[in-house]
């Protein structure tokens, strides 16, 4: 049993480390699960893109953030992007999601409603990129990776959480 668990963890780690397609050209930047994640926001600013959709998990509200906290974070994200040269007219907040799959679906709706470039440049941590790209592909979204670095002190918790999320993704796909 231990050998099977180790092999499974090695397979999932390989998925997380798999090289991901880089953006070639323009697209709509989608910051996945963005709170006030400055490293993700900074990463989103690196390519010169037309528009940006920072997404947040509505589930954060259940963890004690409260509506006011969510509004403050939205404005902090918008303000941070504006300070780095993205005009407010090019920022579309998506805050109705509770998971990555919903982030992508709701971002797609925003893209379609606003007539934005349908090619998505996904910005999230590298460990999360494989699953995000797979979910985008399942929804028919053309997406490219633009991963942000995870701080070393968050890596073990993030890695463990993603191992569980990938296990659910592969073994229980109907639950996504």
Backbone bond lengths (Angstrom), bond angles and torsions (degrees), N, CA, C in turn:
res aa  C-N    CA-C-N  psi(-1)  N-CA   C-N-CA  omega(-1)  CA-C   N-CA-C  phi
1 X - - - 1.460 - - 1.531 109.95 -
2 X 1.328 115.27 -41.18 1.465 119.69 179.70 1.532 111.18 -62.65
3 X 1.328 116.47 -40.94 1.464 120.58 179.33 1.527 111.08 -64.63
4 X 1.324 117.31 -40.48 1.474 121.10 178.08 1.526 110.34 -64.35
5 X 1.333 116.40 -43.43 1.475 120.05 178.37 1.524 111.02 -62.75
6 X 1.332 116.39 -42.05 1.461 120.32 178.75 1.530 110.72 -63.77
7 X 1.337 116.71 -44.06 1.466 120.87 179.34 1.536 110.61 -63.18
8 X 1.325 116.87 -41.08 1.463 121.47 178.81 1.532 110.17 -62.98
9 X 1.337 116.48 -45.48 1.465 120.65 178.73 1.532 110.58 -63.15
10 X 1.336 117.28 -37.80 1.472 120.81 177.80 1.531 110.66 -65.39
11 X 1.336 116.83 -42.35 1.466 120.88 177.45 1.531 110.81 -60.94
12 X 1.327 116.89 -47.11 1.462 120.50 -179.30 1.525 111.27 -65.52
13 X 1.321 117.16 -37.58 1.464 120.64 176.73 1.526 109.83 -63.03
14 X 1.320 116.62 -40.04 1.463 120.55 175.89 1.520 111.85 -60.25
15 X 1.332 116.09 -40.53 1.473 119.79 176.85 1.524 110.66 -61.19
16 X 1.344 116.27 -43.18 1.465 120.43 -178.79 1.519 111.64 -65.96
17 X 1.330 117.07 -31.68 1.462 120.95 -177.49 1.529 113.23 -91.02
18 X 1.321 116.09 -9.39 1.458 121.20 -177.55 1.518 109.42 -54.19
19 X 1.331 115.09 136.04 1.464 117.81 179.37 1.524 108.97 -65.39
20 X 1.304 114.50 138.91 1.453 120.63 -175.19 1.525 109.82 -112.37
21 X 1.327 117.73 150.83 1.460 119.89 -179.07 1.525 111.40 -65.50
22 X 1.315 115.60 133.73 1.461 121.28 178.02 1.515 109.61 -88.60
23 X 1.331 116.39 154.08 1.457 119.09 179.78 1.523 111.30 -67.15
24 X 1.300 115.23 141.39 1.459 120.28 174.97 1.523 106.50 -128.26
25 X 1.297 116.01 100.58 1.447 120.10 -177.86 1.512 111.62 103.17
26 X 1.300 115.42 -161.07 1.463 119.93 -175.17 1.521 110.88 -91.89
27 X 1.317 114.07 168.76 1.447 120.86 178.63 1.513 109.19 178.77
28 X 1.307 116.45 178.98 1.452 122.25 176.50 1.518 108.06 -94.05
29 X 1.323 116.78 123.29 1.458 121.72 179.90 1.522 108.25 -78.44
30 X 1.332 116.58 128.57 1.461 122.53 176.83 1.521 107.18 -119.07
31 X 1.332 116.66 111.63 1.464 121.91 177.43 1.517 107.23 -88.34
32 X 1.315 116.99 109.42 1.462 120.50 -174.46 1.519 112.83 -80.27
33 X 1.337 114.76 132.43 1.453 121.56 174.56 1.503 114.00 58.17
34 X 1.298 117.03 33.60 1.462 121.59 -173.23 1.525 110.94 -75.99
35 X 1.318 115.42 126.31 1.458 121.08 170.08 1.520 103.40 -100.00
36 X 1.309 117.55 -115.28 1.453 119.01 167.93 1.519 103.88 -110.69
37 X 1.318 114.82 62.97 1.459 121.82 -176.85 1.517 108.31 -89.19
38 X 1.304 116.01 89.51 1.459 120.11 -173.68 1.517 112.39 -62.04
39 X 1.334 118.71 -32.85 1.467 119.16 179.86 1.524 109.85 -66.11
40 X 1.322 117.76 -35.77 1.467 119.61 177.01 1.519 110.52 -70.94
41 X 1.318 116.05 -42.31 1.465 119.43 179.51 1.520 110.15 -61.81
42 X 1.340 117.25 -43.95 1.467 120.37 178.29 1.512 110.54 -61.85
43 X 1.330 117.22 -38.88 1.460 121.01 -179.98 1.525 110.49 -66.54
44 X 1.316 116.51 -36.32 1.467 120.31 179.57 1.520 111.37 -66.48
45 X 1.310 116.58 -25.26 1.452 120.62 -177.95 1.517 112.78 -81.34
46 X 1.317 118.01 -16.77 1.460 121.20 -175.68 1.528 112.09 -60.26
47 X 1.328 118.93 -53.19 1.464 117.06 176.57 1.531 109.27 -80.28
48 X 1.290 116.46 146.98 1.469 120.30 175.97 1.526 107.35 -84.36
49 X 1.296 116.50 101.68 1.466 122.46 -177.34 1.524 109.92 -114.78
50 X 1.306 115.14 162.94 1.458 120.27 -178.46 1.523 113.49 -73.89
51 X 1.316 117.03 -46.66 1.454 120.41 -173.21 1.518 110.29 -139.20
52 X 1.327 115.52 165.52 1.453 120.89 -178.33 1.525 109.14 -140.88
53 X 1.329 116.41 133.40 1.461 122.02 176.80 1.527 108.10 -120.17
54 X 1.343 117.78 95.42 1.467 118.60 173.09 1.528 108.76 -76.01
55 X 1.324 116.46 131.32 1.465 120.50 179.71 1.514 108.84 -112.90
56 X 1.310 115.39 150.89 1.461 121.02 177.32 1.504 108.64 -134.20
57 X 1.308 115.18 160.31 1.459 120.70 178.00 1.516 109.30 -92.91
58 X 1.314 116.08 120.77 1.456 120.09 176.90 1.519 110.41 -61.89
59 X 1.326 117.09 -24.04 1.458 121.62 178.15 1.518 112.46 -60.69
60 X 1.349 118.50 -20.89 1.460 121.13 177.07 1.515 109.98 -58.94
61 X 1.323 116.40 -32.54 1.463 121.43 179.27 1.524 110.00 -60.33
62 X 1.340 115.88 -37.25 1.464 119.99 -179.61 1.520 112.12 -70.84
63 X 1.322 117.01 -20.77 1.458 120.63 179.60 1.517 111.25 -89.13
64 X 1.313 117.26 16.27 1.454 120.37 172.71 1.518 115.43 101.24
65 X 1.324 118.77 3.14 1.457 119.31 -178.62 1.529 110.98 -70.62
66 X 1.319 117.18 -35.86 1.460 120.99 -179.27 1.513 111.87 74.31
67 X 1.312 116.63 160.45 1.460 120.47 -177.98 1.524 112.39 -60.91
68 X 1.314 116.31 -43.46 1.459 119.30 -179.56 1.526 110.62 -59.98
69 X 1.335 117.05 -42.07 1.460 120.96 177.58 1.510 111.94 -60.01
70 X 1.339 116.88 -38.90 1.453 120.92 179.07 1.519 110.20 -66.91
71 X 1.340 117.59 -41.34 1.456 120.70 178.80 1.519 110.87 -63.27
72 X 1.332 116.58 -40.99 1.463 120.54 178.75 1.524 109.92 -63.27
73 X 1.323 117.57 -42.88 1.461 120.55 179.08 1.523 110.93 -63.64
74 X 1.320 116.92 -42.06 1.458 120.08 178.59 1.518 110.58 -57.60
75 X 1.304 115.24 -46.53 1.462 119.33 -179.83 1.521 111.32 -67.89
76 X 1.338 117.44 -34.77 1.467 120.21 177.66 1.524 110.56 -65.30
77 X 1.319 116.75 -41.28 1.463 120.98 178.00 1.526 109.39 -63.96
78 X 1.335 115.73 -49.96 1.468 120.15 179.75 1.530 110.38 -58.16
79 X 1.337 116.63 -46.60 1.459 121.47 -178.77 1.525 111.08 -61.86
80 X 1.338 116.76 -43.43 1.462 120.28 179.33 1.516 112.17 -62.34
81 X 1.323 116.78 -41.78 1.464 120.15 178.43 1.522 111.01 -68.04
82 X 1.327 116.87 -39.69 1.470 120.27 178.51 1.524 111.69 -64.54
83 X 1.346 116.51 -39.60 1.464 120.27 179.50 1.522 111.89 -62.66
84 X 1.310 116.37 -23.49 1.457 120.22 179.86 1.528 112.46 -101.01
85 X 1.312 116.86 17.79 1.455 120.04 170.04 1.507 117.80 99.68
86 X 1.322 118.91 4.09 1.467 119.65 176.71 1.525 106.98 -94.73
87 X 1.318 117.07 119.32 1.467 119.93 -177.78 1.525 110.40 -68.81
88 X 1.323 115.57 151.27 1.472 120.39 -177.01 1.522 111.81 -60.61
89 X 1.313 118.12 -27.10 1.456 121.68 178.44 1.515 113.43 -70.10
90 X 1.331 117.25 -11.78 1.465 121.75 179.34 1.522 112.01 -106.15
91 X 1.344 117.60 8.09 1.461 121.74 -179.51 1.525 108.85 -113.07
92 X 1.317 116.61 122.44 1.462 122.77 180.00 1.520 108.02 -120.64
93 X 1.319 117.94 107.67 1.462 121.30 -178.87 1.522 110.76 -77.76
94 X 1.331 115.95 138.55 1.461 122.66 175.01 1.520 105.96 -123.19
95 X 1.342 116.76 113.57 1.466 119.08 -174.87 1.527 113.45 -132.19
96 X 1.318 117.13 25.01 1.461 120.53 -177.94 1.516 113.32 -103.58
97 X 1.318 118.67 1.74 1.462 122.06 -173.43 1.519 113.02 -88.28
98 X 1.323 114.50 156.40 1.464 119.98 173.71 1.528 111.35 -119.16
99 X 1.348 117.76 -5.55 1.462 121.14 177.27 1.530 109.80 -157.20
100 X 1.307 116.26 174.84 1.464 121.86 -176.30 1.525 111.74 -62.17
101 X 1.314 117.12 -40.12 1.457 120.81 179.72 1.533 110.71 -59.49
102 X 1.323 116.36 -44.35 1.465 120.39 177.36 1.521 111.52 -68.74
103 X 1.342 117.93 -36.43 1.470 120.68 174.93 1.520 110.17 -53.13
104 X 1.323 115.50 -47.76 1.462 120.34 -177.92 1.528 111.91 -68.17
105 X 1.327 116.58 -43.77 1.467 120.08 179.89 1.528 111.06 -62.90
106 X 1.325 117.00 -44.67 1.461 120.17 -179.62 1.521 111.51 -69.64
107 X 1.324 117.18 -35.89 1.466 120.00 176.48 1.525 109.97 -64.68
108 X 1.326 116.10 -38.34 1.468 119.88 177.58 1.537 110.70 -62.01
109 X 1.334 115.99 -40.67 1.468 119.62 177.86 1.529 111.02 -62.66
110 X 1.330 116.31 -41.58 1.471 120.24 177.97 1.521 109.69 -62.64
111 X 1.326 116.77 -44.41 1.465 121.41 179.97 1.516 110.58 -59.99
112 X 1.317 117.09 -45.24 1.466 120.92 -179.69 1.525 111.39 -67.94
113 X 1.335 117.34 -43.32 1.470 121.17 -177.68 1.529 111.93 -66.47
114 X 1.331 116.48 -35.43 1.465 120.62 -176.49 1.525 112.88 -94.84
115 X 1.330 117.23 -3.96 1.462 120.70 -179.64 1.526 112.75 67.93
116 X 1.332 116.87 36.28 1.467 121.39 -178.69 1.524 110.49 -84.50
117 X 1.311 115.77 167.62 1.461 122.20 177.24 1.532 108.70 -58.17
118 X 1.340 119.08 122.21 1.461 120.99 -175.78 1.530 114.43 -72.88
119 X 1.332 117.67 -13.51 1.455 120.30 176.37 1.520 108.67 -76.48
120 X 1.331 116.81 125.51 1.466 121.04 -177.26 1.520 111.45 -103.48
121 X 1.312 114.91 137.05 1.455 122.77 171.87 1.529 105.06 -106.30
122 X 1.325 117.44 104.59 1.458 121.80 -176.24 1.529 110.14 -83.25
123 X 1.323 115.26 128.64 1.458 121.34 176.58 1.526 107.67 -116.99
124 X 1.320 115.17 116.72 1.449 123.54 175.04 1.519 106.53 -160.29
125 X 1.321 118.15 179.12 1.459 119.42 178.45 1.523 110.22 -68.68
126 X 1.332 115.94 153.45 1.471 121.47 -177.19 1.531 111.81 -56.94
127 X 1.321 118.54 -41.11 1.461 120.82 -177.45 1.524 111.87 -62.56
128 X 1.315 118.15 -25.53 1.463 123.24 -176.50 1.530 112.22 -94.09
129 X 1.320 116.78 -12.15 1.466 121.52 -170.96 1.525 113.13 -64.77
130 X 1.327 119.03 -41.13 1.463 120.95 -178.39 1.525 110.89 -56.41
131 X 1.313 116.24 -51.81 1.475 120.52 -177.69 1.523 110.89 -65.23
132 X 1.337 116.76 -40.43 1.467 120.12 179.29 1.528 110.97 -61.31
133 X 1.325 116.94 -43.16 1.474 120.20 178.92 1.526 111.37 -66.67
134 X 1.330 117.34 -37.89 1.464 120.80 178.05 1.528 111.12 -64.67
135 X 1.327 116.51 -43.34 1.462 120.52 178.48 1.527 110.90 -64.65
136 X 1.322 116.64 -40.29 1.473 120.24 177.63 1.529 110.12 -61.91
137 X 1.320 116.40 -44.17 1.461 120.80 179.58 1.528 110.73 -61.42
138 X 1.332 117.43 -41.22 1.462 121.11 178.80 1.528 111.52 -61.37
139 X 1.334 116.67 -29.27 1.461 120.62 -179.45 1.529 112.36 -92.06
140 X 1.326 116.81 4.58 1.460 120.87 178.93 1.523 113.67 76.25
141 X 1.315 117.07 22.65 1.465 121.98 179.69 1.525 108.51 -94.35
142 X 1.327 116.51 128.86 1.458 120.38 172.44 1.514 106.72 -79.53
143 X 1.329 116.01 115.16 1.465 120.02 -173.81 1.517 110.90 -133.75
144 X 1.312 114.38 147.04 1.452 122.77 176.23 1.520 108.75 -125.51
145 X 1.318 115.07 157.51 1.462 120.95 -175.54 1.522 111.54 -97.19
146 X 1.300 114.73 141.09 1.455 122.33 172.29 1.524 105.95 -143.27
147 X 1.360 116.54 75.24 1.462 120.36 -170.56 1.527 114.39 -71.84
148 X 1.331 114.49 145.77 1.461 122.54 173.99 1.522 107.71 -99.20
149 X 1.315 116.14 156.57 1.459 120.52 178.53 1.525 109.94 -80.99
150 X 1.322 114.64 143.37 1.459 120.94 175.38 1.519 107.85 -95.54
151 X 1.332 117.91 130.31 1.471 118.96 176.63 1.526 110.25 -58.74
152 X 1.316 117.61 142.49 1.462 122.58 -175.68 1.523 112.40 -56.02
153 X 1.338 117.03 -34.46 1.459 119.83 -176.00 1.530 112.90 -75.35
154 X 1.319 117.96 -11.67 1.467 121.77 176.30 1.521 112.56 -104.01
155 X 1.317 116.59 -9.61 1.456 120.79 -171.03 1.528 113.61 -62.47
156 X 1.318 119.16 -42.91 1.472 119.26 -176.49 1.530 111.84 -65.61
157 X 1.318 117.37 -42.99 1.470 120.14 178.61 1.527 110.43 -67.40
158 X 1.325 116.54 -41.43 1.465 120.72 -180.00 1.521 110.85 -65.84
159 X 1.328 116.12 -41.94 1.460 121.35 178.83 1.528 110.75 -61.60
160 X 1.322 116.65 -46.60 1.463 120.52 179.45 1.515 112.15 -61.57
161 X 1.329 116.32 -42.83 1.464 120.21 179.38 1.526 110.73 -63.83
162 X 1.339 116.25 -40.90 1.465 119.52 -178.96 1.527 111.35 -70.47
163 X 1.337 118.44 -32.36 1.463 120.11 174.09 1.526 110.19 -58.05
164 X 1.318 116.17 -44.38 1.463 120.38 178.87 1.533 111.02 -67.32
165 X 1.330 116.87 -41.91 1.465 120.39 -179.60 1.529 111.15 -64.67
166 X 1.333 117.50 -40.60 1.467 120.03 177.85 1.526 111.61 -68.63
167 X 1.314 117.13 -35.69 1.468 120.17 175.94 1.525 109.43 -60.49
168 X 1.315 116.69 -46.35 1.467 120.83 176.59 1.521 110.53 -61.64
169 X 1.338 117.78 -42.52 1.468 122.89 -178.97 1.526 111.11 -59.46
170 X 1.338 117.19 -45.09 1.463 120.90 -176.90 1.532 113.22 -80.80
171 X 1.320 117.24 -39.72 1.466 120.00 -173.30 1.527 113.84 -91.23
172 X 1.325 117.01 -26.97 1.471 121.34 -177.56 1.530 109.91 -132.02
173 X 1.329 118.57 60.76 1.478 120.94 -173.61 1.523 113.73 -62.06
174 X 1.317 118.27 -26.48 1.466 120.16 179.67 1.524 112.29 -69.30
175 X 1.335 118.08 -12.99 1.454 121.41 -179.27 1.534 112.97 -87.50
176 X 1.315 117.60 -4.56 1.468 120.77 -177.49 1.482 110.97 -70.94
